[in-house]
Amino acid sequence: MEPRTKNISRFVYWTPRVLSIIFVCFLALFSLDIFDLKLGFWGTVLGLFMHNIPALILLAVLLISWKREIVGGIVFILAGVFYVSALATNLLRSHFEWYMLSWIFMISGPAFLIGILFLLNWRKKRNQASA
């Protein structure tokens, strides 16, 4: 394997994993607003858990995807589709503002990118195994 191909392979391998970690941390940041509610200890613990369910699910998917990239590719893309559909449904029921469309790009955009990179890595590994 020539050095350029090796660098591309390392990039395709590590990029979705690193981006997944950053994305899960980004999602977890949204749970910090629970501290503004002054719910007490157990209320805060329960609120943090409830707010972090999507991040915990994606963290579990990342752990599985570390070796089985197809899982990460499919689940991260489905997570992006789920967020778009949930937000669109919510926006149709409430008052629509144009800035709300940026939420789609901030949440689903990284999910789609991570999913595509996992699928690229899975395909590359499958092609190498068959060659």
Order of alpha helices (4+ residues) and beta strands (2+ residues): alpha-alpha-alpha-alpha-alpha
